[in-house]
């Protein structure tokens, strides 16, 4: 009973957080270019489905304050396109920008697009990726959803199976996830990952604000 109450609280807090930052993102007018300066290791932000880069702005600001140039992939927009198309947008951005030794910082679907981009021709430009609440093994809830962009997260979908087969990339990925994710009952543990970080909290969105996420990115970029 206690566990159910705790999960319910996490769930409510998760959607309050998501609603706040979706509304904030809709009205925020700060230019993404204002975060692109700095002498540290370059960071590229990959938001989740239905999210713009602004949804991850607290993390972006914190990384930029540490001296890292933080870049966004404008072509992703709200990241509603198929994973393969999203990965192609990331690849095109990396090639066009000329960035190297990049750390990808991704949320949810962004981590799938990031891993697929790491498997492509621009993969050598990426040092590593921190993926937060990413459904590497899919989510059984996806089969029940009427939206095509969400059904692609089903565990047996070709995009999920294809990424699972690329275990050679996993030792460059740090997967961060909560004790309970209302969107991914299977969890986000990635076998063979450089590191799996299980936070002592729950949620799918609110985990982005956990200090451990920033700490893991800093460890890769500054360690």
N, C-alpha and C positions, 0 to 999 in steps of 0.2 A: 504493500500500500504506500509506504514511504517513497519507494522508487517511482511509483506511478505519479505521485504528487510532484516529485522533483522533476520528472520528465514534462509534466504539464506546465510547470513554471518555466522551464527552459523553452518549451514550444512557444508560449505566450511572449516571453522576452525576445525570442528569435524574430517573431513577426513584427513586434513593435520596432525592433532595430531595423528590420528590412523596410518597413513602411516609412520610417523617419528618413532613411538615407535615399530611398527612391524619390520622396518628395523633395528633399534637399537637392538631389541631383537634378531634378527637373527645373529648379530655379537658379542653380548656381551658374555663374557666367565666367568663372576663372578660366583663363586660357591654359590648355595643357602645356603649351610651350614654356610657361613660367616655371615648370618643374624640370626642364631639360638641361639645366646647367649644373655644373659640379665636376669635381675631379675624381670622384670615386668610381667604382665599378658600375657600368650602366645596368639599369633595371628596366625591364619591359613588362608592363601590366596587361594581364589577360583576364577580363571580368567573366562572370558566369552568364548563363542564358538570361535574356531580358534585362541585363545590366549594362550600363555604360561604364566607362572608366571612372566616372565621378562617384559611383557607388563605393569604390575603393579609395576615395580621396583621403580619409584619415591615415591609411597606411602609406599612401603616396607622399603625403606631407611629411610624415615621420621619417621616411627614407631620404627624402630630399634634404631635410634638416641635418641628416647625418653626412651630407656631402655627395650623395649619389645623384647622377642625372637620371631622371625617371621619364620614361617614354610610354606613350600610349599608341595603340594601333587604331587609328580613326576608322579604317575600313571595316572593323568588326561591328561598329555601331552598337546595337543591342544584342549582338551575338546570337542571332536567331537562325543563321544559315547552318547547313549541315557541317559536321565536324571537319570533314575534308576541305570544304570551302573556307572555313575559319582558319584551318592550318595553312592553307595557301595564302591567305591574307597576312598571316604572321610571317611566313617565309618571304613574301614580297616586301614586307616592311623591313625585315632584317637585311635583305639584299640591297634595297634602295638606300637605307640609312648608312650602310657600311659598318654598322656596329659589330664588335667582336667581344668575346669573353663576357657575354651577357648573362645575367641572372633573370630568368623568367619568374614572375610572381603571379600566380593564377588562382582564381576561385572557381570551384565547381567545374562546369563545362570548359572553362578556360584551361584547366589542367589537361583535359583530353586533347584540345587543339594544340596546346603547347607540346605535349609528348609526340603528337603526330608531326609537328614541325621539326622537332628534334630528330625525327627519323628521315627527314627530307634533305634536300641539297643545302639548306642553310643551317643544318644541325651543328656543323662545326663552329658556328658563331656563338653557340650557347654553352656556357660553362656548366650550368645546372638550373634546376627549377624547384621552387617551393610551391607546392600545390596544396591549397586549402579546401577541405571538404569536396574532393574530386571523386566522382563515382568510377574509379578505375575498373571495378567489376560490374558496373551497371547498378540499376535499381529495379527491383521487381515491381515497384509502383508504376514504372514507366509504361508497362503493357496496358495499364488501365486508363491511360490519358488519351484524350481525343486529338491532341495536337501533335503533328508529325515531328516537330522539332524536339519534343519531349520523349516521344516513343523511341527515339534513337538511343536512349539511355537504358533500354531493356538489356538484361544480361546476355541474351543470345543474339543481339543485333550485330550485324557484321562489323560495324565500326568499333564496338566494344571488344569483340573477339579479336579483331585485327590488332588493336593496340595491346591486348593481353599477350599476344604472340611476340611482341617486341620487348621481351624481357631484358635484352641487351642494353636498353636505355635506362632501366630502373635504378641502377646504381648512381645515376646523376640526378635523382629525384628525391626530395624530402617531402613526405606526405604528412600534413598536419590535419587533425580531425578531432571532433569532440567525442565524449563518451556515448553520446546519443545524437543521432542525426535524423530528424523527422522525414527527410527526403531520401535518405540512403540507409535503409535498415541493414544492408549488408556491411556498412561501414566503408572506410576509405583506406584501410591498410593495404599496402602495396608490397607483395612478396618480392624480395630482392632489392627493395629501396635502399638508397643511401642511409636513410633514417625514417622510421615511422614515429611520429610524435602524437601521442594520445593525450589530449587536454583534459583536465579535471573539470569539465563543464560540458554542456550540450548545446546543440543548435547547428544550423546549416549556414546562417548568415552572420550571427553575432560572434562566431569564433574568429572572424576576421579582425576583431578588435582585441583579441587576446594578446598580451605582451609577448607570448612565446612565438607568435608568428613573426613579429619584427625581429626577435632574437635569432630565429633560425635563418632569416634572410641575411642579417648582419654577420652571422657566423660563416655563411658561404661567401659573402662579398668582402668581408674584412678579416677573416680568420687567416 
